[in-house]
């Protein structure tokens, strides 16, 4: 299946893109998280060649499954990121040697509202992010929770179950002050 586009191939491309400098680490991670979540609705058989799937239908399945958990804005952003990830993956597969990606320009360190060392998404430089990664079979995810503040969770297993996610959510709710 040399011309197939498996979900594992896509995720491997995204995981390695930041490390190899093909795109900023934070961009690769954001695309990877969205792809894992949206394409997570696929059966194992469907994951073998997502190029044969109706992507609109897959996105509808994901939206239907997660509509109670995620805002419409977040669902649209996941869709945008998955479409971008798949597009970049196809471009890379077609011409890996000449592959480049356009990224948002940043204002640079020291700009008002931008913490020193952060890029436009609020992520610290790759060295700081890599310090949080520790085990194979896990990934790192970041979430902006308010303007100027992004939280990062590391060592999330690729096969995180619903029960484990609920346990994590309960722990995070315990950290809240007030309300």
N, C-alpha and C positions, 0 to 999 in steps of 0.2 A: 504494500500500500504506500508506495513512494510519494504519490500525489495526495494522500489523505491528509486531513487536517484534524488531528485528534486534540481533544481538550488538554491532554497531558503535554502534547507538543506546544500548544499555545502557552500554557502556564510555564513551561520550562523556558520558552523564549522570553516571556515577561520577566521571570525571575533572574535570568542571566543578562537581560538588556541593561539594567542599571549597573551591574557589576562590570560589564564590558564597556560601559560608556556610550552605549547606543542611544540612551535617553537618560534623563535625570532619574536617580534612584526613586525619588518620591513619585514621579510620574509612573514608572514601571510598577511600583507597589500599588498605587491607586487603581491602575488598569487591571492588575492581577487580582486584587480583592474583589472588584466588581465582576470580573470574569468567573472567579471561583463561585461567587454567590449566584449569579444569574445562570451560569451553565451547570450549577449544582442540581438543577431540577431535571437534568437529563438522566436517562437510564445508562447503565454501563455500556450497552450496545450503541446508544446514540452518541456517547462520548468518543467513540472510535473514529467517527468522521463527521464532525459538526458542519462541514461544508455542504453536506447533503440535506441539512435540516432547514426548515422554515424558521429563520431567526426571529421574525415577527411573532410567530407562534410560540417560540421558546420564551421570548420576553413577556408575552401575555401570560404564559404559565407562571413565570417568576412573579409578575405583578399580582396575579391572582393569589398566589401563595403568601406573599409578603405585604399585601396592601394594608393589613391591620397593624403591622409592625413599623412600616416605613412611610414617610410622608410622600405625597405625589412628586415633590421636587426631588427628593432622594431617589425615588424610583426612576425618574427621567434621567438623573445623573448616572445611575447605574447603567441604564440603556445606552446612553451616549458613550460611556467608557468602554462597554463591551463592544460596541460597534467600532470604536476607534482601535481597541486592542486587536480585533480580528482583521481590520484593515491593515494595520501596521504589520501584523504577522504575515499576511498574504504578500505585502510588499517585500518583506524580508525574505520570504521563501522564493519569490520570483527573482530577486536580484540582491542577495545577501551582501555581496561585496560593495555595492553602491548604495546600500541602505542608509538613509538618514531620516531623522524625524524633526519636525518643527516643534519647538516648545515655546511657551510663554516667556517673554523677556522679563527679567527681574530688575528691580531698581538698585540692587546691591546692598551690602551691609551698611548699617548706620542710617538708612533712610527712615524717616519718621514712620512709626507703625511697623517697622521690620526689625526684629531682634537681630543682633549681630550674628552672622553665620546662618541665618534662616533664608530660605528661598521664598518665592512668592506664595507658595502653598502653606508656609509656616513650618516646614520640616527643617530640622537641623541638618548639617552636612552629613554626607554618607558615612563618615567615620563614626559619628555619634550614633547613627541608626544601626550600624553594624555591631556596635558594642552591645546592643540590646538582643541581637540574634544569638542563639546559643546552640540549638539542636537541629539536626536534620529532621525532616518531616514536619517542621513547623514554619510559620511565617509571622511577619510583623504587619500590623495594621494601625493606621493613624486616622483620627477622626477630629475634625474641628468642632469644638463644643461651644465656642463663642468667638467673637472677633478677637484675633490676636492670640488665641489659645488652642493648641492642638494636643490631644493626648495620644500616646502611643502604647499599644499593648503588644508584647512580644511572646514568643513561644506558643502561639495559637496552633494547635494541631490541624493539619489539612483535613482530617476527618472528624472535626469537632461535631459532637452530637447535639441534638436539640436540648437534651437534659443537661449537658455540660454548659451549653450557652445560657440556659436558664439559671444555672448555679452561678455562673459568672455575672449575669445581670443582677441577681440577688445581692451578690457581693458589692457590686458597684452602687446599687441603690442604698446599701448600708453606709457608704461613704458620704452620701449627700448631707449637707448641712441645712437645717431648716425644712420648710414645707411640711 
